[in-house]
Amino acid sequence: MSRRKHLAVRSPCGRISRSANPELMSPAEVHRLVSAAQAGLRDPVWSSEIGRLHLQGKITSSQFAAAKRWSALVAAYSDACCSPRPPQTMSLDAAGGTSADPDSATGIREAQRHERSVESYLEGRTALRLAGSAAERVVDSVCVQDRAPAGLHELDALRTGLQSLSTWWSARRKAGPR
């Protein structure tokens, strides 16, 4: 009877693995990583799902701009409504400061900024509702929650919703300020 080889790499069933070095990457994985590096993964747009869809050519640049604007609007609306922040790492620094006095010049500017963001958000939400409930749901899922669209149906709904937002905002820009 032979001794058990304690330092041997084993498969999940307990047998000694026959692969020479389990830390080596497969040739397909090496090719994928080299191709990704050549495609420009250093671009910070790759860090978001909407940016990845844009860089892969699945959405147009106007749809990408609408997605970025929509996610900024949702963040501003959330700030204006004083909604709770998403969970994050606890800050060890003192987060001093209070909100501006509503009667001061700074407070008036902040209140006006909040009014504009709420108004813009509600107009954008109206444009998304006109595009359909699927488009509204998928745009929120991809742009705000940074989730990948699941399947062609959701990708088409995302394109429809973002194109609706883009058209809405370009029509507003052409109409001029109120």
PyMOL commands that set and color helices and strands:
alter all, ss='L'
color gray80, all
select helices_A, chain A and resi 27-38+44-47+49-55+61-80+105-131+133-144+151-175
alter helices_A, ss='H'
color red, helices_A
deselect
rebuild
show_as cartoon
